[in-house]
């Protein structure tokens, strides 16, 4: 059993109004030094597969086919083997 940890973020060229709102709120709280906030998604998926390479392939396909919008978003993931 493997655990895919997937991080999906908007591409830099895409405006992030939610990130701007959070940045403004943090500045309203007098938190200084915050230049930019970008909001993304974090997804964990448990994958039953024969090996890590197969789990990586499944996670990649999940990102490409459903989880991430390739026009607007980038994604990265890591695979961890879960203890038996």
C-alpha positions in Angstrom: 0.0 0.0 0.0 1.3 3.4 -0.9 0.3 7.0 -0.1 0.4 9.6 -2.8 0.7 13.2 -1.5 -0.4 15.6 -4.3 0.1 19.3 -4.3 -1.9 21.3 -6.9 -1.2 25.0 -7.5 -2.3 27.6 -9.9 0.2 28.5 -12.6 2.0 31.7 -12.0 0.3 33.3 -15.0 -3.1 32.7 -13.5 -4.6 35.4 -11.2 -5.4 34.1 -7.7 -8.1 36.2 -6.1 -8.4 34.0 -3.1 -4.7 34.3 -2.5 -5.0 38.1 -2.7 -7.9 38.1 -0.2 -5.9 36.0 2.2 -2.8 38.3 1.8 -5.0 41.3 2.5 -6.4 39.7 5.6 -3.0 38.8 6.9 -1.8 42.3 6.4 -4.9 43.6 8.2 -3.7 41.5 11.2 -0.5 43.5 11.1 1.6 40.6 9.8 4.4 42.2 8.0 6.7 40.9 5.2 4.0 38.9 3.4 4.5 39.7 -0.3 2.3 37.1 -2.0 -0.1 34.3 -1.1 -1.1 31.6 -3.5 -3.8 29.1 -2.7 -3.7 25.5 -3.8 -5.0 22.0 -3.0 -3.4 19.2 -1.1 -4.8 15.7 -1.8 -3.8 12.3 -0.3 -4.7 9.1 -2.0 -4.0 5.5 -0.7 -3.0 3.3 -3.6 -2.9 -0.4 -3.6 -0.3 -1.5 -6.1 2.5 -4.0 -6.7 5.4 -1.5 -6.4 6.2 2.2 -6.1 6.7 2.7 -9.8 3.1 1.5 -10.5 1.8 3.7 -7.7 3.6 6.7 -9.3 1.9 5.9 -12.6 -1.5 5.7 -11.0 -1.0 9.0 -9.2 0.2 10.7 -12.4 -2.9 9.5 -14.3 -5.2 10.7 -11.5 -3.6 14.1 -11.7 -3.7 14.3 -15.5 -7.2 12.9 -15.9 -9.1 14.4 -13.0 -7.4 16.2 -10.1 -5.5 19.0 -11.9 -6.6 21.3 -14.8 -3.5 21.3 -17.0 -4.5 24.7 -18.6 -4.5 26.5 -15.2 -2.7 24.3 -12.7 0.6 22.6 -12.0 1.0 19.6 -9.8 3.7 17.6 -7.9 3.4 14.5 -5.9 5.4 12.1 -3.7 4.8 8.5 -3.0 5.4 6.9 0.4 5.2 3.2 1.2 2.8 2.6 4.1 3.7 0.1 6.8 1.9 -3.3 6.4 
